[in-house]
Amino acid sequence: MARTPKKPKAEKKVTRYTYGDIKEPRTPETGHTSLLPGEDLVVTLPMDNGWSKAIEVGKLPEGDERPVVVDMDPAADPVLLWAGKRNRREVPVLPLQRNEIVSESRIAQIVERARRAADEQSGAARQGHLFADLEKTLRETDRSKRVEFYTHEEGWKNKLICGDSLHVMESLLHYENMRGKVQMIYIDPPYGIKYDANFQQRVDSTYNDEKDAADDVLTIKAFRDTWTLGIHSYLSYLAERLYLCRDLLADSGSVFVQISDDNAHLVRSLLDEVMGKANFCSLISFNKTTGQTSRLVPTVCDYLVWYAKDIRQVKYRPIMLRKEFGGIGSVEYTNVELPDGTIRKIEDDEIDDPSRLPKGARIFVTGDITADGWSEGGSKDIPLPSKITLKCGPNLHWKVSSEGILRLYEKNRLVPRDGHRIYKRYYDDFPYMPLSNVWTDVRGEPGKSYVVQTSATVVSRCLLMTTDPGDLIFDPTCGSGTTAYSAERWARRWIVPARRHAPRSTSHAIRGRRFACTPILPAKPGQPDPGG
């Protein structure tokens, strides 16, 4: 019997999102560094919201123009202190330069250039351009004007920036005009637990072999220098970046910091100081792949500390999950109504396996139909057709009118018995439930390419809760590119700095997910940054 030929697989369409109405300053291309201003620009980053002077004098000094968190009184409220904490830091601002553009159109241009080069090598006759010499002359004479890069605008391009995240953020503020433009920031920093093993030796393996010495001296030096004081250095590292994150955020923006239970209390205290405790939104817990059993109780979750730039203006889009009996929110549903109208308690084995329930059975919980307070018209006894009289009782009234109670009875919404807790709420009345701050339905990212790779589901939920398509996402601690991947998937714009000591691994991870980006390098070398 002849086999039916298989149909060829349809090619997957690659959807490209464009943002034609969004413009940005033109970033100079690699090779034009000599045309940029020669003197280094250094700015002072304030990092105290007024607490340092307040500790000395007991109140904020008059004439102090620094930003102050209005709901925090540094003279009275507790402030987190650590060794090496500073109230300011000088940060060099390095102009960025474009290294390459990765997009479908640019790939097509590269292919076309390769074809032209092949034709020239083959000796094939080619029609010359009549104005080639004139165009070359114009390009050379215009070269001196290219220093005005940032005065010209161009269409938006997502950015993968290689460099120290601290320098990158200052450059975005100073040169790229990004102050107040970022809608969501996702930070997945080192957890501050081990300060000597926070990097991955190889791109193709998550296993660090002690015999395989790292060949990147900058990597080793960066980690030793950065975490000299352990948790104290870690908090300084976070504080510097969080203050800049606050400047980048839009008034409706949010910042999420992923952390474990080891330092969640310190991170939240730090965010209270930087963002203001009134702007705290939620502490979200989500499941990890496995629990750590080195303690008395296994740890099976990590945390997201969520703060708003201004909670009065924060953008929030509720996420709804389809309800499944047996999960969160179904504990109180202990009654089942069979197709013949019989009502009974649900059995334990039916809770564990709802498929054991008879076909057509409906699970429900009973609710009270009275409220506190007596009224002349709303507290009268109501006789039902089933020859049961509902008695309201003293100091109570019906939640609905007498006619409403009778309609509920006609609709089979009341359990025919004496008492007040007789209103039936079926489990399938509302097939969806709002997402809470406990995410037990997520797991760690499957098939990790990196030891500390974040779950794309977790990042996507944060993104969907606080942004709309076209909004800008920023991740100062990009490692495997999960934030950029999630943003591209949901049509959000994104900027992610890659770690200076591992630009190839990060760039490889992001490009491996097949979407366009603009790798950008600082115009001058900076110090290595182990946190991204």
Phi, psi and omega in degrees: 000129183289138180281142177286124181297139181287141177287137179297140180293133178290136181291139179287135178276132177266116180273126178253124178265130177242154182231074187296334183271000182250125180245158178214160178298147180285124180273131180296149180274161179303138179105351181255018182301323182295341180271351179278159179305138185284326185284143178284140177257126179236130178244156178262123180262110177286137186220049179214347182055022176097356187291328186293315178290326181296326179294325182284318187251354178083357177201164178291133181291151178289144179080004178283118185265001182291151179296138182232134176289117192292334184267012182237125176255099186299339180283342184238320183284148180293141179235135179284127179240147176209164182295128178089006179292132181239157177261001175198160175209141175273126183237125176288141179253114184254125176298141178273153175225139184283129180267313179198161176242127180250110178201168181298317182294322180291323176298320178298322178294320179297317178298318181295319178296320179298321178295318179296319179296321179294321178295320180293321180291330181283350179083010180293143180295137181223137180287121179284158179275129185295332185248024184299315181295321180294318179297321179296318179298316180296321179297318182290320181290333181277355186299323182292339181274355185287355177292342180271042184303310191284355177274353180251146181253156176213172180293155184292141172224133175296151191231130168250111188250127179268116178160178178295127184299328179296314179292323180298315182294321177294323178293321178297323179288316188277313186263324188264000176058046184261006180298124179073017184254347185269129182272324179218138175239127177246122182241120175240076185281172167306146185281357178071035182255306178243125186258009181235002184217046187256027178222163181249129187289322187235154178278328187267006180207140177271003183263126177263115180268124181298332180283340182269093183291139179294136182267003181256100183296325180298323180299310182296315181296320182298315183290321180295318183288321187289321186254035182303318183261017177063234184298331179293316176295324180297316180293323176296318178301315181292316184300316181302319184280328180292324177296321177289325176300320179298323178290327180286331187291143169287163181299333179264009188277169181225153174233133177244129176244119179272133186205161175264177183288347182298317185233017181299323181293323180288319181296319179294321177297319179295318179292327174303319181288318185282310186267340185097128185295336178290343182265009175292131182256309184191156169248108186260132175250140179220148185292145170261177181295312181223161178268148176273123186258016182282351180249185180294316180244127180300139177266119186242009182216157168247178187230150170243119176265116188250121175234150176257155172294316175213108187296340178286339182242004188299139176275127181220127178241105183301141176256129180253137178247142177290133182284139173232126183298135183107346180267199180295136177094357182252003184296322185283348181278097187245000182246151177225137178251119181280162182303332180275006179093353179293138179243132179211170175285146179282142181277157180299319181291334177285330175291317180292325181223090183301343179292345178285344180294146177299149180297132180090357179287147181235130181271140180209168174231150181263146179232159182284139179253012177240162176224163182293145176107134181263143173220151185296319182270337187257008182241014181281151177290148184236117175280135178260156178302339181278015179066023174251133178256122178278119180258125186290317181094167182287147176058030178225161172216157180289143179292333176234172181290170178301320178295323179295321178298318180294323178293321176299321178295318179296328181273009179062039179256003178238138174281122184288081179203167175288156178118178182253332183272075185231359180284129184267121172248110182282147180298326183267012174301317179235105185290349182238157177223146181292146178292130180264192179267010175241110184255089180271354184263012178245157178225174176297161182297124179286148178061051184298141170263346180225150184298319185254033182290129182279149177291130178294331178296318181296312180296318181298321179295317177299318181296315183289331180287331193236003182223166172240162176307135181095345178290159185262132180246141179226137177227103182285352182240040183296130176239292182265359176085017183297319180295316178296319179298314180293320179296317179295321181297325183255023173061041172252149174282156184209152172224128179223126171280140174263149180297134183297326183277355179216050183293327183291321181292316180294314179299321179296318181296318182289314182292332179295343179268005168061064167212164189282144175206168179240094176297132184229142179242151173291151183291336180225149183293146176238187180279150177298150181229106184292342182264005182099000000 
